[in-house]
Amino acid sequence: FPEYAPNTVENFIKSAESGLYDNRAVISGISGTYFIGGNAEDTTALPHEISEHMWTFKGAVCAVSQNYDSNDVGNRLLFVNTIEYDEETIEQLEKLKSQYGNEKLIDTYIENGGVMNFAGKYTVFGQVFEGMDVYEEICSVPNDADARTKFTEEVIIESIEITTYKK
């Protein structure tokens, strides 16, 4: 989405085409919710490009920094899956709708999945539209009991292909 995150998109395309992400292990993640890939030693610094038009729905690709409190992002990629929208969560979201409005946005999260807590914190610059079966498989790898954000098995990003979505 270069119209909303032009610097991040330009950096991502350049990095992907140079092979930066090829054969890289997934760095961390929470099983079922998200995973992070890219260069664990990344020192690239770009300012966040947060947009009110971009949301962390299931399949969103975001740029994140090594230091999550940083005002900069780099070549680390956050792939958003979803939290569990159980009855209690949906009930809480229904209260939010009545208090704050934006019913369509909240309904979209409930219907399509995603992680609302990531919204406004990370630069959303892309969306997975093909290969969601692979995406789901990566997201389903269990976490290590001793290291909450490490998976029990190594997951490798073999390559990233840049294409234009066509309906």
Disulfide bonds with the S-S distance in Angstrom:
none
